[in-house]
Amino acid sequence: MEILPNDFITRRTPDESILERKIEGAKETNKDEELMNVCKDFETIFIHMTMKEMRKTIPEDGFIEKSTATKIFEDMFDEQISNEVAKKGEGIGLAKMLYEQFKRQNVNY
């Protein structure tokens, strides 16, 4: 298991190189389920990054400044919501579209 850098606010889920290795693993093991899991992992990262960027658009009033703990909590909350959305049912549909794209391209897995 690779240990990722521990930056409080940045992404703590698999980075691009880990996703690439998972895709290669899915190709080698010939498992459709594993390929779908990789696509769902990507969807989770995409949703989390989208939520993170949306949160940045919310203006902060100067009365009470957000503490580091609050920022960490919000990031963890967004990450958990992203996981739940992507892993339950169809998610936002990105994983399914990616999966079908890989299948159409006849990826050697």
C-alpha positions as CSV (number, residue, x, y, z in Angstrom):
1,M,0.0,0.0,0.0
2,E,1.4,3.4,-1.0
3,I,1.4,6.1,1.6
4,L,0.2,9.4,0.1
5,P,1.3,12.8,1.4
6,N,-0.7,14.0,4.4
7,D,-1.9,17.4,3.4
8,F,-5.1,18.3,5.4
9,I,-7.0,19.9,2.6
10,T,-5.9,18.0,-0.5
11,R,-7.2,14.8,-1.9
12,R,-6.5,11.7,0.2
13,T,-7.9,9.1,-2.3
14,P,-5.9,7.4,-5.0
15,D,-3.9,9.7,-7.2
16,E,-3.5,9.3,-11.0
17,S,-0.7,6.8,-10.8
18,I,-2.6,4.5,-8.5
19,L,-5.6,4.7,-10.8
20,E,-3.4,3.9,-13.8
21,R,-2.0,0.8,-11.9
22,K,-5.6,-0.3,-11.1
23,I,-6.5,0.0,-14.8
24,E,-3.5,-2.0,-15.7
25,G,-4.4,-4.6,-13.1
26,A,-7.9,-4.8,-14.5
27,K,-6.5,-5.3,-18.0
28,E,-4.3,-8.1,-16.7
29,T,-6.8,-9.9,-14.6
30,N,-9.6,-9.7,-17.2
31,K,-12.2,-8.7,-14.6
32,D,-15.1,-6.4,-15.7
33,E,-15.9,-5.8,-12.1
34,E,-12.5,-4.5,-11.3
35,L,-12.6,-2.1,-14.3
36,M,-15.9,-0.8,-13.0
37,N,-14.4,-0.3,-9.6
38,V,-11.6,1.8,-11.1
39,C,-14.2,3.8,-13.0
40,K,-16.1,4.4,-9.8
41,D,-12.9,5.5,-8.0
42,F,-12.4,8.0,-10.8
43,E,-16.0,9.2,-10.4
44,T,-15.4,9.6,-6.6
45,I,-12.3,11.8,-7.2
46,F,-14.2,13.8,-9.8
47,I,-17.2,14.4,-7.5
48,H,-14.9,15.4,-4.6
49,M,-12.9,17.8,-6.7
50,T,-16.2,19.3,-8.0
51,M,-17.6,19.7,-4.5
52,K,-14.3,21.3,-3.4
53,E,-14.4,23.8,-6.2
54,M,-18.0,24.6,-5.5
55,R,-17.3,25.2,-1.8
56,K,-14.6,27.7,-2.8
57,T,-17.4,29.8,-4.5
58,I,-19.2,30.3,-1.2
59,P,-18.2,33.7,0.2
60,E,-16.9,33.6,3.8
61,D,-18.0,36.5,6.0
62,G,-15.3,38.2,7.9
63,F,-17.1,37.8,11.3
64,I,-16.0,34.3,12.1
65,E,-13.0,32.9,10.3
66,K,-12.9,29.2,9.4
67,S,-10.4,27.3,11.5
68,T,-8.1,24.6,10.1
69,A,-10.3,22.0,11.9
70,T,-13.4,23.3,10.2
71,K,-11.7,23.1,6.8
72,I,-10.5,19.6,7.5
73,F,-14.0,18.6,8.6
74,E,-15.6,20.1,5.4
75,D,-13.0,18.3,3.2
76,M,-13.7,15.0,5.0
77,F,-17.4,15.5,4.7
78,D,-17.2,16.3,1.0
79,E,-15.0,13.2,0.5
80,Q,-17.5,11.0,2.3
81,I,-20.4,12.4,0.3
82,S,-18.4,11.8,-2.9
83,N,-17.8,8.2,-1.9
84,E,-21.5,7.6,-1.1
85,V,-22.7,9.2,-4.3
86,A,-20.3,7.3,-6.6
87,K,-20.6,3.9,-4.9
88,K,-24.4,3.7,-4.5
89,G,-26.4,2.9,-7.5
90,E,-25.5,4.7,-10.7
91,G,-23.7,7.6,-9.1
92,I,-23.7,10.6,-11.5
93,G,-23.2,8.3,-14.5
94,L,-19.6,9.1,-15.1
95,A,-18.3,5.6,-14.1
96,K,-20.8,3.9,-16.4
97,M,-19.8,6.2,-19.3
98,L,-16.1,5.5,-18.7
99,Y,-16.7,1.8,-18.4
100,E,-18.6,1.7,-21.7
101,Q,-15.9,3.8,-23.4
102,F,-13.2,1.3,-22.3
103,K,-15.4,-1.6,-23.5
104,R,-16.0,0.1,-26.9
105,Q,-12.3,0.8,-27.4
106,N,-11.8,-2.9,-26.8
107,V,-9.3,-2.4,-24.1
108,N,-7.1,-5.4,-23.8
109,Y,-8.0,-6.5,-20.3
